[in-house]
Amino acid sequence: MWVQYVMDGILQVYNVVHSLSGA
């Protein structure tokens, strides 16, 4: 399903941004 693919991508981007902000 494309919805699950998009959600996974958003989570990855969110984690990267959160990690950069935390660092």
MIKEKE-121875 format. One record per residue (C-alpha): residue number from 1; residue in three letters; x, y, z. Coordinates in Angstrom, 1 decimal, m for minus. Example, Ala and Ser with C-alpha at 12.3 -4.5 7.8 and 13.67 -1.06 7.14 Angstrom:
// MIKEKE-121875
SITE     k     r        x        y        z
SITE     1   ala     12.3     m4.5      7.8
SITE     2   ser     13.7     m1.1      7.1
//
This chain:
// MIKEKE-121875
SITE     k     r        x        y        z
SITE     1   met      0.0      0.0      0.0
SITE     2   trp      1.3      3.5     m0.9
SITE     3   val      0.0      4.9      2.4
SITE     4   gln      2.3      2.8      4.4
SITE     5   tyr      5.2      3.7      2.2
SITE     6   val      4.5      7.4      2.6
SITE     7   met      4.1      7.1      6.3
SITE     8   asp      7.4      5.3      6.6
SITE     9   gly      9.1      8.0      4.6
SITE    10   ile      7.7     10.7      6.8
SITE    11   leu      8.8      8.9      9.9
SITE    12   gln     12.3      8.6      8.6
SITE    13   val     12.5     12.3      7.7
SITE    14   tyr     11.0     13.2     11.1
SITE    15   asn     13.6     11.1     12.9
SITE    16   val     16.5     12.7     10.9
SITE    17   val     15.3     16.3     11.6
SITE    18   his     14.7     15.4     15.3
SITE    19   ser     18.2     13.9     15.6
SITE    20   leu     19.8     17.0     13.9
SITE    21   ser     17.8     19.3     16.2
SITE    22   gly     18.8     17.2     19.3
SITE    23   ala     22.5     17.3     18.3
//
